[in-house]
């Protein structure tokens, strides 16, 4: 794979249609620690499975609320493709949670808080009767989706070129899930941003709301990720210590996280953090993020995506 390059610097394909791929994955042989001998790296990435089922359902709900405001045919087409992809992502990551539960790692105590965040605190109406006009509440939530999608595009581009995960012997099915999802995040990297720009008003107030969205998302996402990784480490049945003086379980630690970063099993703090000032530029557009060519090439090679395309082709036969 070509090295990770941050913002898009490769020659890119021409006009590209965003469409969902009806993939499926067989988790029967995927071990709990799918990066062998690396529980911290495994569980830091596993936080995606905790956040995305509820988070991506919420993306779709917010976009459906904004649908009546869209009068651009091109954006509407991308909008529908985005919603189809995000709905599929939510379902596939939910299946991973089922797989974790089958391996005695129950995530329900964490995910119910995530559900509360997206369904109640960020629902169709402001929480606690806060007097925010409906249009402004929608714009605020669209700004949050756009900010989150900035990070998912960065993570997607990173995982597509993370050769260290292959070298570490990571489970092939999990890598395919992550790279299929990551490739689709790069593929639709600009849709949420364009949607916000279309519905978010004009001029300086629109830009200020965009900054506000990132200012909210960054600390909340960091908190959820550290909490999620800590939860998974504490509840991992394979990490239970036995014997005198060894009670308890290992906990997530920044030291072990940084060790995994050094091994290139996780993205660096710089790779993630540099996405924020890029997003703050007035002239910024997410089409500058990552490599669409690399994403499209992976989607053409992904075992799950190829199987989905084959199933569609067979269904079309007389």
C-alpha positions as CSV (number, residue, x, y, z in Angstrom):
1,X,0.0,0.0,0.0
2,X,1.1,3.6,-0.6
3,X,2.2,5.5,2.5
4,X,-0.3,7.7,4.3
5,X,-0.1,11.3,3.2
6,X,-2.7,13.2,5.2
7,X,-4.6,15.7,3.1
8,X,-5.3,14.5,-0.4
9,X,-2.2,14.8,-2.7
10,X,-2.8,12.1,-5.2
11,X,-4.4,12.5,-8.6
12,X,-8.0,11.7,-8.1
13,X,-10.6,9.9,-10.2
14,X,-13.3,11.9,-12.0
15,X,-16.9,12.2,-10.9
16,X,-17.8,9.5,-8.5
17,X,-21.1,8.0,-7.5
18,X,-21.7,7.4,-3.8
19,X,-23.7,4.2,-3.3
20,X,-24.1,1.7,-0.4
21,X,-22.6,-1.8,-0.7
22,X,-24.6,-4.5,0.9
23,X,-21.6,-6.3,2.5
24,X,-21.6,-9.0,5.2
25,X,-18.8,-10.4,7.3
26,X,-18.3,-13.8,9.0
27,X,-17.1,-13.3,12.5
28,X,-16.9,-16.9,13.6
29,X,-13.1,-17.2,13.5
30,X,-12.2,-13.6,14.6
31,X,-10.5,-13.7,18.0
32,X,-11.2,-11.3,20.8
33,X,-7.8,-9.8,20.5
34,X,-7.8,-9.5,16.7
35,X,-4.4,-7.8,16.8
36,X,-2.4,-10.7,18.3
37,X,-0.7,-9.7,21.6
38,X,-2.0,-6.1,21.4
39,X,-5.1,-5.7,23.6
40,X,-4.7,-2.0,24.0
41,X,-4.5,-1.3,20.3
42,X,-7.3,-3.8,19.7
43,X,-9.6,-2.1,22.1
44,X,-8.8,1.4,21.1
45,X,-9.9,0.6,17.6
46,X,-12.8,-1.5,19.0
47,X,-14.3,1.7,20.4
48,X,-15.5,2.4,16.9
49,X,-17.9,-0.5,17.3
50,X,-19.2,1.0,20.5
51,X,-19.9,4.4,19.0
52,X,-20.9,3.8,15.4
53,X,-24.1,1.8,15.6
54,X,-25.9,4.6,17.5
55,X,-23.8,7.4,16.0
56,X,-24.5,6.5,12.4
57,X,-28.2,5.9,12.9
58,X,-28.2,9.4,14.3
59,X,-26.4,10.8,11.2
60,X,-29.2,9.3,9.1
61,X,-31.9,10.8,11.3
62,X,-30.4,14.3,11.2
63,X,-30.0,14.1,7.4
64,X,-33.6,13.0,7.0
65,X,-34.7,16.1,9.0
66,X,-32.6,18.3,6.7
67,X,-33.9,16.6,3.5
68,X,-36.7,19.2,2.8
69,X,-34.0,22.0,2.8
70,X,-32.0,20.4,-0.1
71,X,-32.8,21.9,-3.5
72,X,-29.5,20.9,-5.2
73,X,-30.0,17.7,-7.3
74,X,-26.3,16.8,-7.1
75,X,-26.2,17.2,-3.3
76,X,-29.4,15.3,-3.0
77,X,-27.9,12.3,-4.9
78,X,-24.8,12.3,-2.7
79,X,-27.0,12.8,0.4
80,X,-29.0,9.6,-0.4
81,X,-25.8,7.6,-1.1
82,X,-24.4,8.9,2.2
83,X,-27.4,7.8,4.2
84,X,-27.4,4.4,2.6
85,X,-23.7,3.9,3.4
86,X,-24.0,5.1,7.0
87,X,-27.0,2.8,7.6
88,X,-25.0,-0.1,6.4
89,X,-22.1,0.9,8.6
90,X,-24.3,1.0,11.7
91,X,-25.6,-2.5,11.0
92,X,-22.2,-4.1,10.4
93,X,-20.7,-2.6,13.5
94,X,-23.7,-3.8,15.5
95,X,-22.8,-7.3,14.4
96,X,-19.3,-6.9,15.9
97,X,-20.9,-6.0,19.2
98,X,-22.9,-9.2,19.0
99,X,-19.6,-11.0,18.3
100,X,-18.0,-9.4,21.4
101,X,-20.9,-10.4,23.5
102,X,-20.6,-14.0,22.3
103,X,-16.9,-13.9,23.5
104,X,-18.2,-12.7,27.0
105,X,-17.4,-9.1,26.5
106,X,-20.7,-7.4,27.1
107,X,-20.8,-3.8,25.9
108,X,-24.4,-2.9,26.9
109,X,-23.4,-0.9,30.0
110,X,-21.4,1.5,27.8
111,X,-23.5,1.6,24.7
112,X,-26.6,2.6,26.6
113,X,-24.8,5.9,27.4
114,X,-24.0,6.4,23.8
115,X,-27.6,5.7,22.9
116,X,-28.7,8.3,25.4
117,X,-26.3,10.9,24.0
118,X,-27.5,10.5,20.4
119,X,-31.2,9.7,21.0
120,X,-32.0,12.1,23.9
121,X,-29.4,14.8,24.2
122,X,-29.0,15.2,20.5
123,X,-32.5,14.2,19.4
124,X,-35.0,16.0,17.2
125,X,-35.7,18.6,20.0
126,X,-33.2,20.3,22.3
127,X,-32.9,18.6,25.7
128,X,-34.5,19.9,28.9
129,X,-36.7,22.3,26.9
130,X,-33.8,24.5,26.0
131,X,-35.3,27.3,23.9
132,X,-33.4,26.9,20.6
133,X,-35.3,27.5,17.3
134,X,-35.8,24.3,15.3
135,X,-33.7,25.5,12.4
136,X,-30.8,26.5,14.6
137,X,-30.9,23.2,16.4
138,X,-30.8,21.4,13.1
139,X,-27.9,23.5,11.9
140,X,-26.0,22.8,15.1
141,X,-26.4,19.0,14.7
142,X,-25.4,19.2,11.1
143,X,-22.3,21.0,12.2
144,X,-21.5,18.2,14.6
145,X,-22.0,15.6,11.9
146,X,-19.6,17.5,9.6
147,X,-17.0,17.7,12.3
148,X,-17.2,14.0,13.1
149,X,-16.9,13.2,9.5
150,X,-13.7,15.1,9.4
151,X,-12.2,12.6,11.8
152,X,-13.8,9.6,10.2
153,X,-12.2,10.6,6.8
154,X,-8.8,10.9,8.5
155,X,-9.2,7.6,10.2
156,X,-10.4,6.0,7.0
157,X,-7.4,7.2,5.1
158,X,-5.1,6.1,7.8
159,X,-6.4,2.5,8.0
160,X,-6.2,2.1,4.3
161,X,-2.4,2.5,4.5
162,X,-1.7,1.0,7.9
163,X,0.5,-1.8,6.7
164,X,1.7,-2.4,10.3
165,X,-1.7,-3.9,11.1
166,X,-1.1,-6.5,8.4
167,X,2.5,-7.1,9.6
168,X,1.2,-7.7,13.1
169,X,-1.0,-10.6,11.9
170,X,-4.3,-8.8,12.4
171,X,-7.5,-10.7,11.7
172,X,-8.3,-10.4,8.0
173,X,-12.1,-10.1,8.4
174,X,-11.7,-7.3,10.9
175,X,-9.3,-5.5,8.7
176,X,-11.6,-5.8,5.7
177,X,-14.5,-4.3,7.8
178,X,-12.3,-1.4,8.9
179,X,-10.9,-0.7,5.5
180,X,-14.2,-1.1,3.6
181,X,-15.7,1.3,6.1
182,X,-12.7,3.6,6.0
183,X,-12.8,3.6,2.2
184,X,-16.4,4.6,2.2
185,X,-15.7,7.4,4.7
186,X,-13.1,8.8,2.3
187,X,-15.5,8.2,-0.6
188,X,-18.2,10.4,1.0
189,X,-15.8,12.6,3.0
190,X,-17.4,15.9,1.7
191,X,-21.1,15.1,1.9
192,X,-21.8,16.1,5.5
193,X,-19.7,19.3,5.1
194,X,-21.6,20.2,1.9
195,X,-24.9,19.5,3.6
196,X,-24.0,21.8,6.5
197,X,-22.8,24.5,4.1
198,X,-26.1,24.2,2.1
199,X,-28.3,24.3,5.2
200,X,-26.2,26.3,7.6
201,X,-27.0,29.9,6.7
202,X,-24.6,32.4,5.1
203,X,-21.3,34.2,5.7
204,X,-19.6,34.5,9.1
205,X,-22.5,33.0,11.2
206,X,-22.3,29.8,9.1
207,X,-18.5,29.7,9.6
208,X,-18.8,30.3,13.3
209,X,-21.3,27.4,13.6
210,X,-18.9,25.2,11.8
211,X,-16.1,26.1,14.3
212,X,-18.6,25.6,17.2
213,X,-19.3,22.1,15.9
214,X,-15.7,21.1,15.9
215,X,-15.1,22.7,19.3
216,X,-17.9,20.5,20.8
217,X,-17.0,17.3,18.9
218,X,-13.2,17.2,19.7
219,X,-13.3,17.0,23.5
220,X,-16.5,14.9,23.6
221,X,-15.1,12.4,21.1
222,X,-11.8,12.2,23.0
223,X,-13.6,11.6,26.3
224,X,-15.8,8.9,24.7
225,X,-12.8,7.1,23.2
226,X,-10.8,7.0,26.4
227,X,-13.8,5.9,28.4
228,X,-14.6,3.3,25.8
229,X,-11.1,1.9,25.7
230,X,-11.0,1.8,29.5
231,X,-14.4,0.0,29.6
232,X,-13.2,-2.6,27.1
233,X,-10.0,-3.3,28.9
234,X,-11.7,-3.6,32.3
235,X,-14.4,-6.0,31.0
236,X,-12.2,-8.1,28.7
237,X,-12.5,-11.7,30.1
238,X,-9.1,-12.6,28.5
239,X,-7.3,-10.0,30.7
240,X,-8.5,-11.2,34.1
241,X,-5.6,-11.6,36.4
242,X,-5.3,-14.6,38.6
243,X,-3.3,-15.4,41.7
244,X,-2.2,-13.7,44.9
245,X,-1.7,-9.9,44.5
246,X,-3.0,-9.9,41.0
247,X,-6.6,-9.0,41.5
248,X,-8.4,-6.9,38.9
249,X,-7.8,-6.2,35.3
250,X,-5.4,-4.1,33.3
251,X,-6.6,-0.7,32.5
252,X,-6.1,1.5,29.4
253,X,-3.0,3.6,29.8
254,X,-1.6,6.5,27.7
255,X,1.8,4.8,27.8
256,X,0.5,1.6,26.2
257,X,-1.5,3.6,23.7
258,X,1.6,5.6,22.7
259,X,3.6,2.3,22.4
260,X,1.0,1.1,19.9
261,X,1.3,4.4,18.0
262,X,5.1,3.9,17.8
263,X,4.4,0.5,16.2
264,X,2.0,2.2,13.7
265,X,-0.9,0.1,15.0
266,X,-2.8,3.3,15.9
267,X,-2.8,6.7,14.2
268,X,-0.5,9.3,15.8
269,X,-1.9,12.2,17.9
270,X,-0.4,14.5,15.2
271,X,-2.3,12.8,12.4
272,X,-5.5,13.2,14.3
273,X,-4.8,16.7,15.8
274,X,-3.7,18.3,12.5
275,X,-7.2,17.6,11.1
276,X,-8.6,20.3,13.4
277,X,-6.6,23.4,12.1
278,X,-7.2,22.2,8.6
279,X,-10.9,22.2,9.3
280,X,-10.8,25.7,10.8
281,X,-9.5,27.3,7.6
282,X,-12.2,29.4,5.9
283,X,-11.3,28.0,2.5
284,X,-11.2,24.4,3.7
285,X,-13.2,21.6,1.9
286,X,-13.0,17.9,2.8
287,X,-12.3,17.0,-0.8
288,X,-8.7,17.9,0.2
289,X,-8.7,15.1,2.8
290,X,-7.2,11.7,2.1
291,X,-7.0,9.9,-1.2
292,X,-10.2,9.0,-3.1
293,X,-8.1,6.9,-5.5
294,X,-6.8,4.8,-2.7
295,X,-10.3,4.3,-1.3
296,X,-11.8,3.3,-4.7
297,X,-8.9,0.9,-5.3
298,X,-9.5,-0.8,-2.0
299,X,-13.3,-1.0,-2.6
300,X,-12.5,-2.8,-5.8
301,X,-10.4,-5.3,-4.0
302,X,-12.2,-5.7,-0.7
303,X,-13.4,-9.3,-0.2
304,X,-16.7,-8.1,1.3
305,X,-17.4,-5.4,-1.3
306,X,-16.5,-7.8,-4.1
307,X,-18.9,-10.5,-2.7
308,X,-21.6,-7.9,-2.3
309,X,-21.2,-6.7,-6.0
310,X,-21.2,-10.4,-7.1
311,X,-24.4,-11.0,-5.2
312,X,-26.1,-8.0,-6.9
313,X,-24.9,-9.3,-10.3
314,X,-26.3,-12.8,-9.7
315,X,-29.6,-11.4,-8.5
316,X,-29.9,-9.5,-11.8
317,X,-29.5,-12.6,-13.9
318,X,-32.7,-14.0,-15.4
